[in-house]
Amino acid sequence: MQKSKQITYGLGGLGVLLGGVGVLLVSERGRELLSKINFHLERAPETIEQFADATQVELDRIQQTLDQIAARLQAVG
């Protein structure tokens, strides 16, 4: 494919994308959708932090269990 056709197809795709975003911003349903996305993105760091904390607690429990198993194996062996 020639470079000029590649650029034309690329710009055409960009135009369609920008047009879709424009329609999304203009329509009421699109604004509602963007509002919901914004709400969830604002809560994301808090949710990720809670997940990280819960994961750390579980990892600590696993480590404690492994330490107990290792101590018992040393006592037996």
PDB file of N, CA, C, O and CB in Angstrom:
ATOM      1  N   MET A   1       0.860  -1.172   0.000  1.00  0.00           N
ATOM      2  CA  MET A   1       0.000   0.000   0.000  1.00  0.00           C
ATOM      3  C   MET A   1       0.905   1.234   0.000  1.00  0.00           C
ATOM      4  O   MET A   1       1.943   1.261   0.662  1.00  0.00           O
ATOM      5  CB  MET A   1      -0.978  -0.002   1.236  1.00  0.00           C
ATOM      6  N   GLN A   2       0.502   2.227  -0.737  1.00  0.00           N
ATOM      7  CA  GLN A   2       1.303   3.442  -0.808  1.00  0.00           C
ATOM      8  C   GLN A   2       1.152   4.244   0.479  1.00  0.00           C
ATOM      9  O   GLN A   2       0.142   4.161   1.177  1.00  0.00           O
ATOM     10  CB  GLN A   2       0.895   4.294  -2.024  1.00  0.00           C
ATOM     11  N   LYS A   3       2.188   5.017   0.766  1.00  0.00           N
ATOM     12  CA  LYS A   3       2.198   5.795   2.008  1.00  0.00           C
ATOM     13  C   LYS A   3       1.051   6.808   2.055  1.00  0.00           C
ATOM     14  O   LYS A   3       0.481   7.034   3.123  1.00  0.00           O
ATOM     15  CB  LYS A   3       3.536   6.518   2.163  1.00  0.00           C
ATOM     16  N   SER A   4       0.705   7.414   0.933  1.00  0.00           N
ATOM     17  CA  SER A   4      -0.384   8.403   0.922  1.00  0.00           C
ATOM     18  C   SER A   4      -1.724   7.754   1.254  1.00  0.00           C
ATOM     19  O   SER A   4      -2.563   8.358   1.922  1.00  0.00           O
ATOM     20  CB  SER A   4      -0.464   9.095  -0.448  1.00  0.00           C
ATOM     21  N   LYS A   5      -1.925   6.511   0.782  1.00  0.00           N
ATOM     22  CA  LYS A   5      -3.174   5.816   1.103  1.00  0.00           C
ATOM     23  C   LYS A   5      -3.200   5.427   2.576  1.00  0.00           C
ATOM     24  O   LYS A   5      -4.251   5.484   3.215  1.00  0.00           O
ATOM     25  CB  LYS A   5      -3.346   4.565   0.215  1.00  0.00           C
ATOM     26  N   GLN A   6      -2.047   5.032   3.119  1.00  0.00           N
ATOM     27  CA  GLN A   6      -1.977   4.704   4.534  1.00  0.00           C
ATOM     28  C   GLN A   6      -2.334   5.907   5.389  1.00  0.00           C
ATOM     29  O   GLN A   6      -3.079   5.784   6.361  1.00  0.00           O
ATOM     30  CB  GLN A   6      -0.589   4.197   4.895  1.00  0.00           C
ATOM     31  N   ILE A   7      -1.813   7.051   5.033  1.00  0.00           N
ATOM     32  CA  ILE A   7      -2.111   8.284   5.773  1.00  0.00           C
ATOM     33  C   ILE A   7      -3.588   8.624   5.650  1.00  0.00           C
ATOM     34  O   ILE A   7      -4.221   9.026   6.626  1.00  0.00           O
ATOM     35  CB  ILE A   7      -1.247   9.459   5.258  1.00  0.00           C
ATOM     36  N   THR A   8      -4.142   8.463   4.438  1.00  0.00           N
ATOM     37  CA  THR A   8      -5.554   8.764   4.223  1.00  0.00           C
ATOM     38  C   THR A   8      -6.436   7.868   5.080  1.00  0.00           C
ATOM     39  O   THR A   8      -7.368   8.349   5.726  1.00  0.00           O
ATOM     40  CB  THR A   8      -5.918   8.603   2.746  1.00  0.00           C
ATOM     41  N   TYR A   9      -6.147   6.557   5.092  1.00  0.00           N
ATOM     42  CA  TYR A   9      -6.942   5.640   5.907  1.00  0.00           C
ATOM     43  C   TYR A   9      -6.775   5.945   7.396  1.00  0.00           C
ATOM     44  O   TYR A   9      -7.738   5.864   8.158  1.00  0.00           O
ATOM     45  CB  TYR A   9      -6.543   4.186   5.617  1.00  0.00           C
ATOM     46  N   GLY A  10      -5.577   6.290   7.804  1.00  0.00           N
ATOM     47  CA  GLY A  10      -5.331   6.635   9.195  1.00  0.00           C
ATOM     48  C   GLY A  10      -6.089   7.877   9.612  1.00  0.00           C
ATOM     49  O   GLY A  10      -6.681   7.920  10.691  1.00  0.00           O
ATOM     50  N   LEU A  11      -6.072   8.889   8.756  1.00  0.00           N
ATOM     51  CA  LEU A  11      -6.806  10.122   9.070  1.00  0.00           C
ATOM     52  C   LEU A  11      -8.311   9.889   9.036  1.00  0.00           C
ATOM     53  O   LEU A  11      -9.058  10.502   9.799  1.00  0.00           O
ATOM     54  CB  LEU A  11      -6.428  11.238   8.086  1.00  0.00           C
ATOM     55  N   GLY A  12      -8.755   8.999   8.147  1.00  0.00           N
ATOM     56  CA  GLY A  12     -10.179   8.679   8.096  1.00  0.00           C
ATOM     57  C   GLY A  12     -10.629   8.018   9.389  1.00  0.00           C
ATOM     58  O   GLY A  12     -11.686   8.348   9.928  1.00  0.00           O
ATOM     59  N   GLY A  13      -9.829   7.086   9.884  1.00  0.00           N
ATOM     60  CA  GLY A  13     -10.150   6.427  11.146  1.00  0.00           C
ATOM     61  C   GLY A  13     -10.157   7.403  12.301  1.00  0.00           C
ATOM     62  O   GLY A  13     -11.013   7.325  13.182  1.00  0.00           O
ATOM     63  N   LEU A  14      -9.198   8.328  12.300  1.00  0.00           N
ATOM     64  CA  LEU A  14      -9.145   9.350  13.338  1.00  0.00           C
ATOM     65  C   LEU A  14     -10.378  10.246  13.278  1.00  0.00           C
ATOM     66  O   LEU A  14     -10.923  10.634  14.312  1.00  0.00           O
ATOM     67  CB  LEU A  14      -7.870  10.191  13.199  1.00  0.00           C
ATOM     68  N   GLY A  15     -10.813  10.570  12.069  1.00  0.00           N
ATOM     69  CA  GLY A  15     -12.016  11.388  11.913  1.00  0.00           C
ATOM     70  C   GLY A  15     -13.246  10.695  12.461  1.00  0.00           C
ATOM     71  O   GLY A  15     -14.075  11.320  13.123  1.00  0.00           O
ATOM     72  N   VAL A  16     -13.368   9.406  12.189  1.00  0.00           N
ATOM     73  CA  VAL A  16     -14.507   8.636  12.708  1.00  0.00           C
ATOM     74  C   VAL A  16     -14.461   8.598  14.231  1.00  0.00           C
ATOM     75  O   VAL A  16     -15.487   8.761  14.890  1.00  0.00           O
ATOM     76  CB  VAL A  16     -14.506   7.194  12.134  1.00  0.00           C
ATOM     77  N   LEU A  17     -13.282   8.385  14.783  1.00  0.00           N
ATOM     78  CA  LEU A  17     -13.128   8.350  16.240  1.00  0.00           C
ATOM     79  C   LEU A  17     -13.511   9.686  16.865  1.00  0.00           C
ATOM     80  O   LEU A  17     -14.268   9.724  17.834  1.00  0.00           O
ATOM     81  CB  LEU A  17     -11.686   7.988  16.618  1.00  0.00           C
ATOM     82  N   LEU A  18     -13.000  10.769  16.323  1.00  0.00           N
ATOM     83  CA  LEU A  18     -13.320  12.093  16.858  1.00  0.00           C
ATOM     84  C   LEU A  18     -14.799  12.425  16.702  1.00  0.00           C
ATOM     85  O   LEU A  18     -15.398  13.054  17.574  1.00  0.00           O
ATOM     86  CB  LEU A  18     -12.479  13.156  16.167  1.00  0.00           C
ATOM     87  N   GLY A  19     -15.379  12.000  15.589  1.00  0.00           N
ATOM     88  CA  GLY A  19     -16.814  12.213  15.390  1.00  0.00           C
ATOM     89  C   GLY A  19     -17.633  11.464  16.420  1.00  0.00           C
ATOM     90  O   GLY A  19     -18.619  11.985  16.943  1.00  0.00           O
ATOM     91  N   GLY A  20     -17.220  10.230  16.712  1.00  0.00           N
ATOM     92  CA  GLY A  20     -17.915   9.433  17.725  1.00  0.00           C
ATOM     93  C   GLY A  20     -17.816  10.064  19.099  1.00  0.00           C
ATOM     94  O   GLY A  20     -18.791  10.077  19.850  1.00  0.00           O
ATOM     95  N   VAL A  21     -16.634  10.591  19.438  1.00  0.00           N
ATOM     96  CA  VAL A  21     -16.459  11.271  20.726  1.00  0.00           C
ATOM     97  C   VAL A  21     -17.330  12.522  20.767  1.00  0.00           C
ATOM     98  O   VAL A  21     -17.930  12.832  21.796  1.00  0.00           O
ATOM     99  CB  VAL A  21     -14.966  11.637  20.963  1.00  0.00           C
ATOM    100  N   GLY A  22     -17.398  13.228  19.668  1.00  0.00           N
ATOM    101  CA  GLY A  22     -18.242  14.428  19.606  1.00  0.00           C
ATOM    102  C   GLY A  22     -19.707  14.102  19.843  1.00  0.00           C
ATOM    103  O   GLY A  22     -20.385  14.799  20.598  1.00  0.00           O
ATOM    104  N   VAL A  23     -20.192  13.062  19.212  1.00  0.00           N
ATOM    105  CA  VAL A  23     -21.585  12.638  19.398  1.00  0.00           C
ATOM    106  C   VAL A  23     -21.799  12.210  20.850  1.00  0.00           C
ATOM    107  O   VAL A  23     -22.836  12.502  21.444  1.00  0.00           O
ATOM    108  CB  VAL A  23     -21.950  11.474  18.424  1.00  0.00           C
ATOM    109  N   LEU A  24     -20.821  11.524  21.407  1.00  0.00           N
ATOM    110  CA  LEU A  24     -20.915  11.084  22.797  1.00  0.00           C
ATOM    111  C   LEU A  24     -21.051  12.275  23.739  1.00  0.00           C
ATOM    112  O   LEU A  24     -21.851  12.237  24.673  1.00  0.00           O
ATOM    113  CB  LEU A  24     -19.688  10.249  23.177  1.00  0.00           C
ATOM    114  N   LEU A  25     -20.282  13.325  23.502  1.00  0.00           N
ATOM    115  CA  LEU A  25     -20.326  14.500  24.369  1.00  0.00           C
ATOM    116  C   LEU A  25     -21.602  15.313  24.203  1.00  0.00           C
ATOM    117  O   LEU A  25     -22.057  15.969  25.140  1.00  0.00           O
ATOM    118  CB  LEU A  25     -19.137  15.378  24.100  1.00  0.00           C
ATOM    119  N   VAL A  26     -22.171  15.266  23.019  1.00  0.00           N
ATOM    120  CA  VAL A  26     -23.366  16.081  22.742  1.00  0.00           C
ATOM    121  C   VAL A  26     -24.632  15.406  23.253  1.00  0.00           C
ATOM    122  O   VAL A  26     -25.539  16.089  23.729  1.00  0.00           O
ATOM    123  CB  VAL A  26     -23.494  16.349  21.239  1.00  0.00           C
ATOM    124  N   SER A  27     -24.713  14.091  23.165  1.00  0.00           N
ATOM    125  CA  SER A  27     -25.943  13.408  23.541  1.00  0.00           C
ATOM    126  C   SER A  27     -26.074  13.294  25.058  1.00  0.00           C
ATOM    127  O   SER A  27     -25.075  13.227  25.775  1.00  0.00           O
ATOM    128  CB  SER A  27     -25.992  12.022  22.906  1.00  0.00           C
ATOM    129  N   GLU A  28     -27.299  13.274  25.529  1.00  0.00           N
ATOM    130  CA  GLU A  28     -27.586  13.154  26.961  1.00  0.00           C
ATOM    131  C   GLU A  28     -27.104  11.806  27.494  1.00  0.00           C
ATOM    132  O   GLU A  28     -26.516  11.722  28.573  1.00  0.00           O
ATOM    133  CB  GLU A  28     -29.097  13.323  27.228  1.00  0.00           C
ATOM    134  N   ARG A  29     -27.360  10.769  26.728  1.00  0.00           N
ATOM    135  CA  ARG A  29     -26.934   9.427  27.149  1.00  0.00           C
ATOM    136  C   ARG A  29     -25.407   9.347  27.226  1.00  0.00           C
ATOM    137  O   ARG A  29     -24.860   8.715  28.130  1.00  0.00           O
ATOM    138  CB  ARG A  29     -27.476   8.352  26.173  1.00  0.00           C
ATOM    139  N   GLY A  30     -24.737   9.975  26.296  1.00  0.00           N
ATOM    140  CA  GLY A  30     -23.280   9.993  26.297  1.00  0.00           C
ATOM    141  C   GLY A  30     -22.722  10.714  27.512  1.00  0.00           C
ATOM    142  O   GLY A  30     -21.749  10.267  28.120  1.00  0.00           O
ATOM    143  N   ARG A  31     -23.346  11.837  27.862  1.00  0.00           N
ATOM    144  CA  ARG A  31     -22.900  12.569  29.052  1.00  0.00           C
ATOM    145  C   ARG A  31     -23.140  11.771  30.319  1.00  0.00           C
ATOM    146  O   ARG A  31     -22.324  11.808  31.241  1.00  0.00           O
ATOM    147  CB  ARG A  31     -23.611  13.913  29.148  1.00  0.00           C
ATOM    148  N   GLU A  32     -24.257  11.045  30.376  1.00  0.00           N
ATOM    149  CA  GLU A  32     -24.524  10.194  31.536  1.00  0.00           C
ATOM    150  C   GLU A  32     -23.471   9.091  31.639  1.00  0.00           C
ATOM    151  O   GLU A  32     -22.986   8.782  32.727  1.00  0.00           O
ATOM    152  CB  GLU A  32     -25.940   9.579  31.447  1.00  0.00           C
ATOM    153  N   LEU A  33     -23.127   8.507  30.503  1.00  0.00           N
ATOM    154  CA  LEU A  33     -22.119   7.460  30.479  1.00  0.00           C
ATOM    155  C   LEU A  33     -20.771   7.999  30.952  1.00  0.00           C
ATOM    156  O   LEU A  33     -20.095   7.355  31.755  1.00  0.00           O
ATOM    157  CB  LEU A  33     -21.995   6.870  29.070  1.00  0.00           C
ATOM    158  N   LEU A  34     -20.382   9.158  30.469  1.00  0.00           N
ATOM    159  CA  LEU A  34     -19.116   9.760  30.886  1.00  0.00           C
ATOM    160  C   LEU A  34     -19.129  10.113  32.371  1.00  0.00           C
ATOM    161  O   LEU A  34     -18.106  10.015  33.047  1.00  0.00           O
ATOM    162  CB  LEU A  34     -18.825  11.009  30.056  1.00  0.00           C
ATOM    163  N   SER A  35     -20.281  10.518  32.866  1.00  0.00           N
ATOM    164  CA  SER A  35     -20.401  10.830  34.291  1.00  0.00           C
ATOM    165  C   SER A  35     -20.204   9.576  35.137  1.00  0.00           C
ATOM    166  O   SER A  35     -19.530   9.622  36.167  1.00  0.00           O
ATOM    167  CB  SER A  35     -21.771  11.461  34.590  1.00  0.00           C
ATOM    168  N   LYS A  36     -20.786   8.460  34.711  1.00  0.00           N
ATOM    169  CA  LYS A  36     -20.623   7.198  35.436  1.00  0.00           C
ATOM    170  C   LYS A  36     -19.170   6.736  35.393  1.00  0.00           C
ATOM    171  O   LYS A  36     -18.633   6.274  36.401  1.00  0.00           O
ATOM    172  CB  LYS A  36     -21.544   6.111  34.846  1.00  0.00           C
ATOM    173  N   ILE A  37     -18.540   6.857  34.244  1.00  0.00           N
ATOM    174  CA  ILE A  37     -17.131   6.470  34.116  1.00  0.00           C
ATOM    175  C   ILE A  37     -16.275   7.325  35.038  1.00  0.00           C
ATOM    176  O   ILE A  37     -15.384   6.811  35.714  1.00  0.00           O
ATOM    177  CB  ILE A  37     -16.650   6.610  32.648  1.00  0.00           C
ATOM    178  N   ASN A  38     -16.540   8.620  35.070  1.00  0.00           N
ATOM    179  CA  ASN A  38     -15.796   9.529  35.934  1.00  0.00           C
ATOM    180  C   ASN A  38     -15.972   9.157  37.406  1.00  0.00           C
ATOM    181  O   ASN A  38     -15.010   9.184  38.175  1.00  0.00           O
ATOM    182  CB  ASN A  38     -16.246  10.974  35.697  1.00  0.00           C
ATOM    183  N   PHE A  39     -17.188   8.814  37.793  1.00  0.00           N
ATOM    184  CA  PHE A  39     -17.465   8.418  39.178  1.00  0.00           C
ATOM    185  C   PHE A  39     -16.633   7.200  39.566  1.00  0.00           C
ATOM    186  O   PHE A  39     -16.028   7.170  40.637  1.00  0.00           O
ATOM    187  CB  PHE A  39     -18.964   8.118  39.366  1.00  0.00           C
ATOM    188  N   HIS A  40     -16.606   6.198  38.692  1.00  0.00           N
ATOM    189  CA  HIS A  40     -15.860   4.976  38.990  1.00  0.00           C
ATOM    190  C   HIS A  40     -14.353   5.223  38.985  1.00  0.00           C
ATOM    191  O   HIS A  40     -13.627   4.618  39.774  1.00  0.00           O
ATOM    192  CB  HIS A  40     -16.212   3.883  37.982  1.00  0.00           C
ATOM    193  N   LEU A  41     -13.882   6.092  38.119  1.00  0.00           N
ATOM    194  CA  LEU A  41     -12.454   6.391  38.089  1.00  0.00           C
ATOM    195  C   LEU A  41     -12.021   7.148  39.339  1.00  0.00           C
ATOM    196  O   LEU A  41     -10.897   6.974  39.812  1.00  0.00           O
ATOM    197  CB  LEU A  41     -12.109   7.200  36.843  1.00  0.00           C
ATOM    198  N   GLU A  42     -12.903   7.984  39.876  1.00  0.00           N
ATOM    199  CA  GLU A  42     -12.577   8.702  41.110  1.00  0.00           C
ATOM    200  C   GLU A  42     -12.459   7.744  42.290  1.00  0.00           C
ATOM    201  O   GLU A  42     -11.658   7.970  43.197  1.00  0.00           O
ATOM    202  CB  GLU A  42     -13.638   9.765  41.404  1.00  0.00           C
ATOM    203  N   ARG A  43     -13.260   6.666  42.280  1.00  0.00           N
ATOM    204  CA  ARG A  43     -13.238   5.698  43.369  1.00  0.00           C
ATOM    205  C   ARG A  43     -12.141   4.653  43.202  1.00  0.00           C
ATOM    206  O   ARG A  43     -11.835   3.936  44.155  1.00  0.00           O
ATOM    207  CB  ARG A  43     -14.575   5.016  43.472  1.00  0.00           C
ATOM    208  N   ALA A  44     -11.553   4.548  42.038  1.00  0.00           N
ATOM    209  CA  ALA A  44     -10.596   3.481  41.736  1.00  0.00           C
ATOM    210  C   ALA A  44      -9.409   3.440  42.695  1.00  0.00           C
ATOM    211  O   ALA A  44      -9.087   2.359  43.190  1.00  0.00           O
ATOM    212  CB  ALA A  44     -10.089   3.642  40.330  1.00  0.00           C
ATOM    213  N   PRO A  45      -8.742   4.559  42.985  1.00  0.00           N
ATOM    214  CA  PRO A  45      -7.588   4.471  43.900  1.00  0.00           C
ATOM    215  C   PRO A  45      -7.958   3.924  45.277  1.00  0.00           C
ATOM    216  O   PRO A  45      -7.200   3.156  45.870  1.00  0.00           O
ATOM    217  CB  PRO A  45      -6.953   5.840  44.062  1.00  0.00           C
ATOM    218  N   GLU A  46      -9.102   4.315  45.773  1.00  0.00           N
ATOM    219  CA  GLU A  46      -9.565   3.836  47.076  1.00  0.00           C
ATOM    220  C   GLU A  46      -9.808   2.329  47.033  1.00  0.00           C
ATOM    221  O   GLU A  46      -9.428   1.612  47.959  1.00  0.00           O
ATOM    222  CB  GLU A  46     -10.853   4.575  47.500  1.00  0.00           C
ATOM    223  N   THR A  47     -10.429   1.854  45.979  1.00  0.00           N
ATOM    224  CA  THR A  47     -10.717   0.430  45.825  1.00  0.00           C
ATOM    225  C   THR A  47      -9.431  -0.364  45.663  1.00  0.00           C
ATOM    226  O   THR A  47      -9.291  -1.445  46.234  1.00  0.00           O
ATOM    227  CB  THR A  47     -11.638   0.194  44.625  1.00  0.00           C
ATOM    228  N   ILE A  48      -8.502   0.161  44.895  1.00  0.00           N
ATOM    229  CA  ILE A  48      -7.222  -0.521  44.698  1.00  0.00           C
ATOM    230  C   ILE A  48      -6.458  -0.606  46.010  1.00  0.00           C
ATOM    231  O   ILE A  48      -5.832  -1.625  46.299  1.00  0.00           O
ATOM    232  CB  ILE A  48      -6.376   0.205  43.637  1.00  0.00           C
ATOM    233  N   GLU A  49      -6.505   0.447  46.798  1.00  0.00           N
ATOM    234  CA  GLU A  49      -5.831   0.440  48.097  1.00  0.00           C
ATOM    235  C   GLU A  49      -6.436  -0.606  49.025  1.00  0.00           C
ATOM    236  O   GLU A  49      -5.709  -1.311  49.726  1.00  0.00           O
ATOM    237  CB  GLU A  49      -5.909   1.825  48.746  1.00  0.00           C
ATOM    238  N   GLN A  50      -7.758  -0.710  49.033  1.00  0.00           N
ATOM    239  CA  GLN A  50      -8.423  -1.721  49.865  1.00  0.00           C
ATOM    240  C   GLN A  50      -8.021  -3.122  49.412  1.00  0.00           C
ATOM    241  O   GLN A  50      -7.765  -3.996  50.241  1.00  0.00           O
ATOM    242  CB  GLN A  50      -9.965  -1.557  49.803  1.00  0.00           C
ATOM    243  N   PHE A  51      -7.965  -3.335  48.104  1.00  0.00           N
ATOM    244  CA  PHE A  51      -7.568  -4.633  47.569  1.00  0.00           C
ATOM    245  C   PHE A  51      -6.127  -4.956  47.964  1.00  0.00           C
ATOM    246  O   PHE A  51      -5.824  -6.083  48.356  1.00  0.00           O
ATOM    247  CB  PHE A  51      -7.722  -4.655  46.035  1.00  0.00           C
ATOM    248  N   ALA A  52      -5.249  -3.972  47.861  1.00  0.00           N
ATOM    249  CA  ALA A  52      -3.844  -4.176  48.212  1.00  0.00           C
ATOM    250  C   ALA A  52      -3.702  -4.519  49.700  1.00  0.00           C
ATOM    251  O   ALA A  52      -2.913  -5.391  50.065  1.00  0.00           O
ATOM    252  CB  ALA A  52      -3.016  -2.917  47.870  1.00  0.00           C
ATOM    253  N   ASP A  53      -4.457  -3.841  50.543  1.00  0.00           N
ATOM    254  CA  ASP A  53      -4.406  -4.122  51.982  1.00  0.00           C
ATOM    255  C   ASP A  53      -4.888  -5.544  52.285  1.00  0.00           C
ATOM    256  O   ASP A  53      -4.263  -6.265  53.063  1.00  0.00           O
ATOM    257  CB  ASP A  53      -5.259  -3.099  52.757  1.00  0.00           C
ATOM    258  N   ALA A  54      -5.988  -5.933  51.675  1.00  0.00           N
ATOM    259  CA  ALA A  54      -6.522  -7.283  51.890  1.00  0.00           C
ATOM    260  C   ALA A  54      -5.548  -8.337  51.373  1.00  0.00           C
ATOM    261  O   ALA A  54      -5.368  -9.381  52.000  1.00  0.00           O
ATOM    262  CB  ALA A  54      -7.890  -7.440  51.197  1.00  0.00           C
ATOM    263  N   THR A  55      -4.930  -8.067  50.245  1.00  0.00           N
ATOM    264  CA  THR A  55      -3.952  -8.999  49.690  1.00  0.00           C
ATOM    265  C   THR A  55      -2.752  -9.134  50.610  1.00  0.00           C
ATOM    266  O   THR A  55      -2.246 -10.240  50.803  1.00  0.00           O
ATOM    267  CB  THR A  55      -3.501  -8.541  48.303  1.00  0.00           C
ATOM    268  N   GLN A  56      -2.290  -8.030  51.180  1.00  0.00           N
ATOM    269  CA  GLN A  56      -1.150  -8.077  52.100  1.00  0.00           C
ATOM    270  C   GLN A  56      -1.476  -8.895  53.344  1.00  0.00           C
ATOM    271  O   GLN A  56      -0.633  -9.651  53.826  1.00  0.00           O
ATOM    272  CB  GLN A  56      -0.730  -6.660  52.502  1.00  0.00           C
ATOM    273  N   VAL A  57      -2.684  -8.752  53.864  1.00  0.00           N
ATOM    274  CA  VAL A  57      -3.104  -9.528  55.031  1.00  0.00           C
ATOM    275  C   VAL A  57      -3.057 -11.025  54.703  1.00  0.00           C
ATOM    276  O   VAL A  57      -2.567 -11.823  55.502  1.00  0.00           O
ATOM    277  CB  VAL A  57      -4.535  -9.111  55.483  1.00  0.00           C
ATOM    278  N   GLU A  58      -3.567 -11.400  53.531  1.00  0.00           N
ATOM    279  CA  GLU A  58      -3.552 -12.803  53.133  1.00  0.00           C
ATOM    280  C   GLU A  58      -2.129 -13.316  52.949  1.00  0.00           C
ATOM    281  O   GLU A  58      -1.817 -14.434  53.359  1.00  0.00           O
ATOM    282  CB  GLU A  58      -4.344 -12.995  51.847  1.00  0.00           C
ATOM    283  N   LEU A  59      -1.273 -12.518  52.345  1.00  0.00           N
ATOM    284  CA  LEU A  59       0.123 -12.923  52.172  1.00  0.00           C
ATOM    285  C   LEU A  59       0.815 -13.107  53.518  1.00  0.00           C
ATOM    286  O   LEU A  59       1.619 -14.023  53.688  1.00  0.00           O
ATOM    287  CB  LEU A  59       0.877 -11.888  51.332  1.00  0.00           C
ATOM    288  N   ASP A  60       0.502 -12.240  54.467  1.00  0.00           N
ATOM    289  CA  ASP A  60       1.077 -12.379  55.812  1.00  0.00           C
ATOM    290  C   ASP A  60       0.613 -13.675  56.474  1.00  0.00           C
ATOM    291  O   ASP A  60       1.398 -14.347  57.142  1.00  0.00           O
ATOM    292  CB  ASP A  60       0.693 -11.171  56.689  1.00  0.00           C
ATOM    293  N   ARG A  61      -0.658 -14.024  56.291  1.00  0.00           N
ATOM    294  CA  ARG A  61      -1.178 -15.282  56.857  1.00  0.00           C
ATOM    295  C   ARG A  61      -0.494 -16.485  56.213  1.00  0.00           C
ATOM    296  O   ARG A  61      -0.132 -17.442  56.897  1.00  0.00           O
ATOM    297  CB  ARG A  61      -2.712 -15.376  56.661  1.00  0.00           C
ATOM    298  N   ILE A  62      -0.322 -16.430  54.912  1.00  0.00           N
ATOM    299  CA  ILE A  62       0.355 -17.523  54.205  1.00  0.00           C
ATOM    300  C   ILE A  62       1.789 -17.662  54.706  1.00  0.00           C
ATOM    301  O   ILE A  62       2.260 -18.774  54.946  1.00  0.00           O
ATOM    302  CB  ILE A  62       0.341 -17.281  52.675  1.00  0.00           C
ATOM    303  N   GLN A  63       2.483 -16.539  54.863  1.00  0.00           N
ATOM    304  CA  GLN A  63       3.861 -16.569  55.351  1.00  0.00           C
ATOM    305  C   GLN A  63       3.931 -17.162  56.758  1.00  0.00           C
ATOM    306  O   GLN A  63       4.825 -17.953  57.059  1.00  0.00           O
ATOM    307  CB  GLN A  63       4.463 -15.156  55.343  1.00  0.00           C
ATOM    308  N   GLN A  64       3.002 -16.783  57.603  1.00  0.00           N
ATOM    309  CA  GLN A  64       2.968 -17.313  58.967  1.00  0.00           C
ATOM    310  C   GLN A  64       2.751 -18.829  58.945  1.00  0.00           C
ATOM    311  O   GLN A  64       3.406 -19.560  59.688  1.00  0.00           O
ATOM    312  CB  GLN A  64       1.854 -16.622  59.791  1.00  0.00           C
ATOM    313  N   THR A  65       1.841 -19.297  58.104  1.00  0.00           N
ATOM    314  CA  THR A  65       1.579 -20.732  57.992  1.00  0.00           C
ATOM    315  C   THR A  65       2.806 -21.475  57.484  1.00  0.00           C
ATOM    316  O   THR A  65       3.141 -22.545  57.993  1.00  0.00           O
ATOM    317  CB  THR A  65       0.389 -20.988  57.064  1.00  0.00           C
ATOM    318  N   LEU A  66       3.470 -20.919  56.493  1.00  0.00           N
ATOM    319  CA  LEU A  66       4.685 -21.547  55.967  1.00  0.00           C
ATOM    320  C   LEU A  66       5.785 -21.596  57.022  1.00  0.00           C
ATOM    321  O   LEU A  66       6.518 -22.582  57.104  1.00  0.00           O
ATOM    322  CB  LEU A  66       5.182 -20.792  54.731  1.00  0.00           C
ATOM    323  N   ASP A  67       5.906 -20.552  57.821  1.00  0.00           N
ATOM    324  CA  ASP A  67       6.891 -20.540  58.908  1.00  0.00           C
ATOM    325  C   ASP A  67       6.592 -21.637  59.932  1.00  0.00           C
ATOM    326  O   ASP A  67       7.498 -22.309  60.426  1.00  0.00           O
ATOM    327  CB  ASP A  67       6.911 -19.164  59.599  1.00  0.00           C
ATOM    328  N   GLN A  68       5.296 -21.803  60.242  1.00  0.00           N
ATOM    329  CA  GLN A  68       4.901 -22.854  61.184  1.00  0.00           C
ATOM    330  C   GLN A  68       5.223 -24.242  60.624  1.00  0.00           C
ATOM    331  O   GLN A  68       5.706 -25.111  61.350  1.00  0.00           O
ATOM    332  CB  GLN A  68       3.398 -22.748  61.505  1.00  0.00           C
ATOM    333  N   ILE A  69       4.957 -24.444  59.344  1.00  0.00           N
ATOM    334  CA  ILE A  69       5.237 -25.725  58.713  1.00  0.00           C
ATOM    335  C   ILE A  69       6.753 -25.987  58.725  1.00  0.00           C
ATOM    336  O   ILE A  69       7.193 -27.098  59.022  1.00  0.00           O
ATOM    337  CB  ILE A  69       4.682 -25.751  57.258  1.00  0.00           C
ATOM    338  N   ALA A  70       7.535 -24.968  58.405  1.00  0.00           N
ATOM    339  CA  ALA A  70       8.992 -25.122  58.395  1.00  0.00           C
ATOM    340  C   ALA A  70       9.517 -25.447  59.783  1.00  0.00           C
ATOM    341  O   ALA A  70      10.415 -26.277  59.922  1.00  0.00           O
ATOM    342  CB  ALA A  70       9.662 -23.851  57.868  1.00  0.00           C
ATOM    343  N   ALA A  71       8.979 -24.814  60.801  1.00  0.00           N
ATOM    344  CA  ALA A  71       9.416 -25.082  62.177  1.00  0.00           C
ATOM    345  C   ALA A  71       9.084 -26.511  62.577  1.00  0.00           C
ATOM    346  O   ALA A  71       9.897 -27.166  63.230  1.00  0.00           O
ATOM    347  CB  ALA A  71       8.761 -24.092  63.159  1.00  0.00           C
ATOM    348  N   ARG A  72       7.919 -27.009  62.206  1.00  0.00           N
ATOM    349  CA  ARG A  72       7.531 -28.391  62.541  1.00  0.00           C
ATOM    350  C   ARG A  72       8.415 -29.394  61.802  1.00  0.00           C
ATOM    351  O   ARG A  72       8.806 -30.417  62.364  1.00  0.00           O
ATOM    352  CB  ARG A  72       6.041 -28.640  62.192  1.00  0.00           C
ATOM    353  N   LEU A  73       8.726 -29.099  60.547  1.00  0.00           N
ATOM    354  CA  LEU A  73       9.571 -30.006  59.777  1.00  0.00           C
ATOM    355  C   LEU A  73      10.990 -30.058  60.349  1.00  0.00           C
ATOM    356  O   LEU A  73      11.621 -31.115  60.356  1.00  0.00           O
ATOM    357  CB  LEU A  73       9.609 -29.575  58.305  1.00  0.00           C
ATOM    358  N   GLN A  74      11.483 -28.929  60.822  1.00  0.00           N
ATOM    359  CA  GLN A  74      12.809 -28.909  61.441  1.00  0.00           C
ATOM    360  C   GLN A  74      12.805 -29.689  62.753  1.00  0.00           C
ATOM    361  O   GLN A  74      13.783 -30.363  63.075  1.00  0.00           O
ATOM    362  CB  GLN A  74      13.268 -27.460  61.686  1.00  0.00           C
ATOM    363  N   ALA A  75      11.720 -29.603  63.504  1.00  0.00           N
ATOM    364  CA  ALA A  75      11.622 -30.296  64.769  1.00  0.00           C
ATOM    365  C   ALA A  75      11.548 -31.816  64.541  1.00  0.00           C
ATOM    366  O   ALA A  75      12.097 -32.589  65.326  1.00  0.00           O
ATOM    367  CB  ALA A  75      10.394 -29.800  65.554  1.00  0.00           C
ATOM    368  N   VAL A  76      10.881 -32.230  63.487  1.00  0.00           N
ATOM    369  CA  VAL A  76      10.727 -33.661  63.192  1.00  0.00           C
ATOM    370  C   VAL A  76      12.032 -34.209  62.587  1.00  0.00           C
ATOM    371  O   VAL A  76      12.467 -35.309  62.926  1.00  0.00           O
ATOM    372  CB  VAL A  76       9.524 -33.900  62.214  1.00  0.00           C
ATOM    373  N   GLY A  77      12.637 -33.439  61.704  1.00  0.00           N
ATOM    374  CA  GLY A  77      13.803 -33.934  60.968  1.00  0.00           C
ATOM    375  C   GLY A  77      15.036 -33.674  61.683  1.00  0.00           C
ATOM    376  O   GLY A  77      16.114 -34.027  61.203  1.00  0.00           O
TER     377      GLY A  77
END
